[in-house]
Amino acid sequence: MCLGIPGKVIEIDDTPLMRMGKVDFGGIVREVCLGYVPEVELGDYVIVHAGFAISQLDETEAFETIRLMQEVGMLGEEATPV
């Protein structure tokens, strides 16, 4: 089973080689490949798996997913979205 975590795109780097960005996961920021989601813009939410954004979702879906993950103990309370 694979697990994708929702996060908010806070920076985009459109380098010629590969579209990359920084994604905020409730205070933890990671560099992520955005090559699979070319339509994503700053402030959008994405599902990230193994360092790759694999889909885009709206803010309501992102918050609900995080809430459910916290409810079942997959995420700590500190992983509250910004």
N, C-alpha and C positions, 0 to 999 in steps of 0.2 A: 504494500500500500504506500502511496506517495502522499506527502503532505505539502500543501501550498499555503503560505501565510500572506494575509493582506497587509499592504503598506502603502504609504503616501509618497508619491514622487516629489522630491524637493529640489532636485537639480537634474538637468539633462545636458549631456555632452555629445553633440552630434559630430563626432570625429569621422573622418572619411572611412576608416577601417570598420568600426562597429559602433552603433548607437548605444551609449552607456548612460547610466544615471545613478543618483543616490536616492535611496528609498528609506523612509523613516518608519520603523516598526515600533511605535510607542516609545520613542526616545533612543532606540538603538538604530543607528544609521549604517547601511551597508551599500556598497557599490553593486549594481545589478545590470545585467545585459538587458537592453530594451529592444533588441533586434526583432523579437517576435510580436511586438506591439507598437508598430510605427505610428499609430494614431494617438498614442498617449502624450499628454501635455503636462506641464507643471501643475501640481495640485491634484492630479488624477490619482485614483487608487488602483493598484494592480495586485494580482496574486503572484507570488514569487516561489519558485521551487528550484533548489540547487543553484541559486545565483542567476536564474533567468526569470524575467517577468513573462508569464505564460498567458495571462488574460487580464482584461481591464474590467473593473466593476465600479458601481457608483458608491458614493459615500455611505448611504444607508445600508447597502449590502455589506460593505467592509466592516462597519460598526457592528452589525448583527453577527457576522462571522466571528469577529473577535470576542463578542460577548458570549457566544456559544462555546468557543474554545476555552474561555476562562471558566465557564460554568462546569465543563467536564474535566477541568484540571489540566488542560493542555498548555495553557499560558498562565503566568502569574498575574496578579492584579496590577503590577507595574507596567504591563504591556497595554496600556490604554492609548488608543489612537489620538493623534493631535489634530 
